[in-house]
Amino acid sequence: MVNLGQGKIDFFSETYDDLRIVPGAFQFAGSADPSLSSWQPAASGATFKVYEFNNADEVFFTVQMPHNYKQGTDLLAHVHWTPRGRGTAEDTHTVFWKLDYSVANMDENFAASANLDMTDTCDGVNERHLMTPELTVTGTGLTVSHILVCRLYRDAGDSWATNTANNRPVLLEFDFHYQLDSTGSQTTTVKTDKNA
């Protein structure tokens, strides 16, 4: 998207945004829930509350794609996370971040769930903001307002060494990067292809 001046925007340039799912939007099953933990970055200043994930901890969420989505394009799923003060100690250790999801357009059926393995490796730096590799949810046939139902979890068996309170990896946010081609849709439920 390029600003051409005088309020005009070129939507033919490839442009992306985040469909963000912050921890406050998570649904908790009541068992295998992540723990709300205290984090004081660099051991100074304010203390924040964040969700740390033990092996097999899981959360659930549902999201709807905004109307600025370029229909039919892929979604790129990823986790933002931090080792907090464990970065050095957990250098090269892995975290098995996983996503189960099902997706459907309006008036269509949800399919059997698929799984994405967003395993990431700690880079050995304390307090680092890390992002997992982006993995593709195919956008073929997807339209605006499609819904994704999701289960996000830390799978058992990764190589994180210390799984005690205040030493586990922290999930900061989950996102889908998605491509834009307009500021919205022509009606409340239908978007016309600008190239048609």
C-alpha positions in Angstrom: 0.0 0.0 0.0 1.5 3.3 -1.1 0.3 6.8 -0.1 0.0 8.7 -3.4 -1.0 12.0 -1.8 -4.3 13.8 -1.8 -5.9 11.0 0.2 -5.2 8.4 -2.5 -3.8 4.9 -1.7 -2.3 2.3 -4.0 -3.6 -1.1 -2.9 -1.8 -2.9 -5.7 1.4 -3.0 -3.6 1.7 -6.0 -1.3 0.8 -4.9 2.2 0.2 -6.9 5.4 -1.3 -6.4 8.9 -1.6 -8.4 12.0 -4.8 -10.1 13.2 -3.8 -10.1 16.9 -5.0 -12.4 19.6 -3.7 -11.0 22.9 -3.7 -13.2 26.1 -6.6 -11.3 27.5 -8.8 -12.8 24.7 -7.8 -16.4 25.6 -10.4 -18.9 26.8 -9.2 -21.3 29.5 -10.5 -24.8 29.8 -9.9 -25.0 33.5 -7.2 -27.7 33.3 -3.8 -27.4 31.6 -4.1 -23.6 31.8 -1.0 -21.5 31.6 -0.1 -19.7 34.8 -0.3 -16.0 35.4 3.2 -15.1 36.4 5.2 -12.0 37.5 7.8 -10.6 35.1 10.1 -7.7 35.9 12.2 -7.1 32.7 15.9 -6.7 33.5 15.0 -7.1 37.2 14.2 -3.4 37.4 11.2 -1.1 37.2 7.6 -2.3 37.0 6.5 -5.9 37.4 4.1 -7.2 34.7 1.7 -10.1 34.7 2.2 -12.6 31.8 1.2 -16.1 31.0 3.9 -18.8 31.2 3.3 -22.1 29.6 4.2 -25.5 31.1 4.3 -28.6 29.0 0.9 -29.4 27.6 -0.7 -26.0 28.7 -3.3 -24.8 26.3 -5.6 -21.9 25.5 -8.5 -21.4 23.1 -9.7 -18.5 20.9 -11.9 -17.7 18.0 -11.2 -14.9 15.5 -13.0 -13.3 12.5 -11.0 -12.0 9.5 -11.5 -8.2 9.0 -13.0 -6.7 5.8 -9.7 -5.3 4.6 -8.4 -8.9 4.0 -7.3 -9.7 0.4 -9.6 -12.6 -0.3 -7.9 -15.9 -1.2 -4.5 -15.0 0.2 -2.6 -17.1 2.8 -2.5 -16.4 6.5 0.9 -16.6 8.3 0.6 -17.9 11.9 3.2 -17.1 14.5 3.8 -16.7 18.2 5.5 -13.8 20.0 7.2 -15.0 23.1 10.0 -14.4 25.6 12.3 -16.5 27.7 12.4 -13.6 30.3 15.5 -13.9 32.3 16.1 -17.6 31.2 17.5 -16.7 27.8 21.1 -17.4 28.6 20.4 -20.6 30.5 18.0 -21.9 27.8 20.3 -21.1 24.9 19.5 -23.4 21.9 16.6 -25.1 23.8 13.4 -25.5 21.9 9.8 -24.6 22.7 7.1 -26.7 21.0 4.4 -24.0 20.2 1.5 -25.7 18.3 -1.8 -24.6 16.8 -4.9 -26.7 16.0 -7.4 -24.8 13.9 -10.5 -25.1 11.7 -11.7 -22.4 9.4 -14.9 -21.6 7.5 -16.4 -18.8 5.5 -20.0 -17.7 6.2 -22.6 -20.3 5.2 -19.9 -23.0 4.8 -18.9 -25.9 7.0 -15.9 -26.1 9.3 -13.5 -28.8 8.2 -11.6 -31.2 10.4 -8.9 -29.5 12.3 -5.4 -29.0 11.0 -2.2 -28.5 13.0 0.8 -26.1 12.7 4.1 -26.8 14.4 5.6 -23.4 15.3 8.6 -24.8 17.2 11.2 -22.2 18.0 14.6 -22.1 19.5 15.8 -19.8 22.3 18.6 -17.6 21.0 20.5 -17.3 24.3 19.6 -13.7 25.1 17.7 -12.7 28.3 14.5 -10.7 28.1 14.4 -11.1 24.3 11.2 -10.6 22.3 11.2 -13.7 20.0 8.9 -14.6 17.1 8.4 -18.2 15.9 8.7 -19.1 12.2 5.6 -18.1 10.2 3.6 -21.0 9.0 0.9 -20.9 6.3 -2.8 -21.4 6.7 -3.9 -21.6 3.1 -6.2 -18.8 2.0 -7.6 -20.6 -1.1 -11.3 -19.8 -1.2 -11.3 -17.7 2.0 -13.4 -14.5 2.0 -13.8 -11.6 4.4 -15.4 -12.5 7.8 -14.2 -16.1 7.7 -13.9 -17.5 11.2 -11.0 -19.5 12.7 -11.5 -21.6 15.8 -8.2 -22.3 17.5 -6.4 -24.3 20.2 -2.9 -22.9 21.0 -0.6 -25.0 23.2 2.9 -25.8 24.2 3.4 -29.5 23.3 5.2 -31.9 25.7 8.6 -33.1 24.8 10.5 -29.9 23.9 14.0 -29.3 25.2 13.2 -26.4 27.6 15.3 -27.3 30.7 13.6 -25.7 33.6 9.8 -26.1 33.9 9.2 -24.6 37.3 7.2 -21.5 38.2 8.7 -18.3 36.8 11.2 -20.2 34.6 8.9 -21.3 31.8 8.5 -19.6 28.4 6.0 -16.8 28.2 3.6 -16.2 25.4 3.2 -12.5 24.6 0.7 -12.7 21.7 -0.4 -14.9 18.8 -0.9 -13.3 15.4 -1.9 -14.1 11.8 -0.1 -11.9 9.3 -2.6 -11.3 6.5 -2.6 -9.4 3.2 -4.6 -6.2 2.6 -6.2 -4.9 -0.6 -8.7 -2.3 0.6 -9.9 -0.4 3.7 -13.0 -2.5 3.9 -15.8 -4.2 1.9 -18.5 -2.8 -0.4 -21.3 -4.3 1.8 -21.5 -5.6 5.3 -21.0 -9.2 4.1 -19.6 -9.2 0.6 -16.4 -7.8 -0.8 -16.1 -7.3 -4.6 -12.7 -8.0 -6.2 -11.2 -4.7 -7.2 -9.7 -6.2 -10.3 -13.0 -7.7 -11.5 
